[in-house]
Structures are given as C-alpha cells and as structure tokens.
C-alpha cells in the first residue's frame, strides 16, 4: 500500500501521484511488449511439392532474336493523290482495315457515264430483240425479204456485244475505284509510314510496312555438335526475359538450314512459336532451350517454386514448419518442371503457392 503525506498545501501529494502514474503506465507497456514478443505472426498458408530426381534430356540454351514471320510493305495498285491516311506507326490494324484512300473523283464520274451508256445500250438491245422476234415470224412465213431479217439479226448481235463491252468497262472502273482504297491484307502492327495526306502515290508506291506478330520466328546459330542432335518439329522452350524471367513459351523447330557458317561452325535453326496477347515484339532477346539426345540425372521442381530476386533465383524449402530460402541455378525447362542445381535433395518440400512474400525463417502452414 502506498502512503503519501500531504505537505505544502497538497503539492507533495500531487508530485508523488504523478510519479506513481508514470511508473504504472511504464510497467503495463513493458508487460504488453513482452507479451507481443512471446507471440509471433501467424503461420502463412502455403502449398508445397516435393523435389524429385529424374532422367531428362541434356539441354543447350542459346540466344536468338525474335522477328515477325509476316512482314510486308503494303503498296498501292493504282496511282492517285492520297486523300486519307488514317493510320499511324504503332497502330494495330485488323485484316481489311483502311490504310490509305486515294482520290477517285475522275473514276467515279467515268463510272456514272459508263452506267448511262450501258442503260442506253440496254434499251436499244431490248428494242432490237423485239424487232428480231417479229422478223423471225415473218421470215418463217416467207413474208419478209431475207436481207431484212439479216439486218435485224446483225443489229441485235451488235448491240449484245456492245452491252457486254459496257458491262466490262463498268467492272473495270469499279475495280479501279476499289483499288483507290488500300486495305490491310492481314492483321498486324504498322511498323513504318511511307506516305501522308496530299502526297501523290505512284503505281506500286509503298503505303506502310505491316508486321504480323501473331506468330514469332527466332533464328538461333547452333554449334554443329549440337545441330546434328536436333530434328524439325522438336519442342523448344523459349524464354523472353524482358516479359517473364521464369515463364517460357513453347515453340517448335520449323527448319534447320542446310548451310552453316564455316568460320564459326554453326548452323541456323529457326524456331516458330505462337504469340498470345502479342506480348513478344520483333527484335527482343530470346533464350531458346533445345533438348538433345543425350540424358542426365537432374533435380526437378515445379516452375511455380522458382522465385526471382533481382538476378538471383531461389526456392523456399519447408522444414519443421519454417520456410528457408535456397539459392538455385536453373539448368533446363521440362514441361511444367524446372531442372535446378543448388543445396537441395530429393524429397525436400518446396513452396509452390504463397511464396511471393515469404521471408527467411517465416513459419508456414502447409495446405492439403
């Protein structure tokens, strides 16, 4: 029990009371702090998978450059003044979209005149057809001279040919008007502009350079000792590091060129792969992993176990309910697994879900 003597009008009591309150608050705060230190953060729920050892193909990883399979400089089929140019460099256009429109006023007027001429010929032909039918009946009854019938027949046939000529002229003018509009022959990106509104376009003049990034080709120079172990249509794992450091794209060898470089003893190998979402652009660096015919034993982990930390790669190994990072080196990709080298052994459990924010030594709860 605390006994406080009141002196000097109660001032001494106030001082001792203040000291008592400070000590009490400090004691409570210290107790709370000790209580917190005794209880760490709750375990993080994670999913794990075992490290396995298996026989896999040896892989060689070589660097190539991505390029569009379809690249075309779109040209105008007719000449004319550029009246509209609705696209810009970098635009994505669908097949059939307008790239440029040339002035077609003269062709439009000529088309109107040709249509009028055709309708006149049509009317004369209709009249000549009736005349020929009437003269045919008279000829059958010998009521008309043969010359009159021949004249009617010639007039009808002449107008029939004239009608076909005007039809062809109209089709030609319509085709010319249609060609005044330059459209995209395939979907792709406008890589370069070659004209602008107000410029005169000659026949065959370039309009834009169009690239199709729906499929990508990579040319890789493969040393001859490895090139002889490859076959067309062999699967290839392609890693474009600027897009993803651990999510390779699946491609196939489309061609192994028969002529190599005699100085470097390498052969160009072309790899084709789909480009979903058009993420890969032409000119990017790509690392292609080729499977060779030789085999080796390797430690495999699911690709989701790999965590990228700057230029390093690591996995979290769970032991005694705690996750610890282990640095690894990726030496190959095999479907959904990754071959690694590091301080791992078969049977270790690595985190494949929930490893994005794990800290070294953090307790975890393994989910089934």
ABEGO torsion letter per residue (X at the ends): XBBBBBBGGGAAAAAAAAAAAAAAAAAAAAAAAAAAAABBBBBBBBBBBBBBBBBBBBBBBBBBBBBBABBBBBBBABBEBBABBABBBGBBBBBGBBABBBBAAAAAAAAAAAAAAAAAAAAAAAAAAAAAAAAAAAAAAGABBAAAAAAAAAAAAAAAAAAAAAAAAAAAAAAAAAAABBBBABBEBBABBABBBGBBBBBGBBABBBBBAABBBBBBBBBAAAAAABBBGBBBBBBBAAABAABBBBBBBABBBABBBAAAGBBBBBBBBBBBGGABBBGBBBBBBBBBABBBBBBBBBAAABBBBEABBBBBBBBGGBBBBBBBBBAEBBEABBBBBEBBBBGBBBBABGAAABBBGBBBBBBX
